[in-house]
Amino acid sequence: MARDLAPEDSARLDDWVAQVASALSVDVDVPVAGLLKLAADVAHGVLRPAAPVTGFLVGAALAASPQLAPDEALARVRAVLEAFPAAGADPGASA
């Protein structure tokens, strides 16, 4: 169950993921909770539109590198996020 979702919403999300995966002929365990947490952090720390684009990039990386584990892909993005200037930060200011 995804964190912070009501049980009925979590069940609906699980059903959605299963149906989309089937439609796309994808047989993979989807790290739903990790993706949702990362998407929220990216949306708030970078820019809202960066969240779905980041999800797409994670999926593309996993498809291009079958040896890459989903948790490792998420960790790599999290490392970029931690080093990325915070939303609203002055890029010219020195730390």
Protein Blocks (a to p, Z undefined) as FASTA:
>chain_A
ZZhiafklmmmmmmmmmmmmmmnopacdddfklmmmmmmmmmmmmomklmmmmmmmmmmm
mmmmmmlcfklmmmmmmmmmmmpccehiafkbcZZ
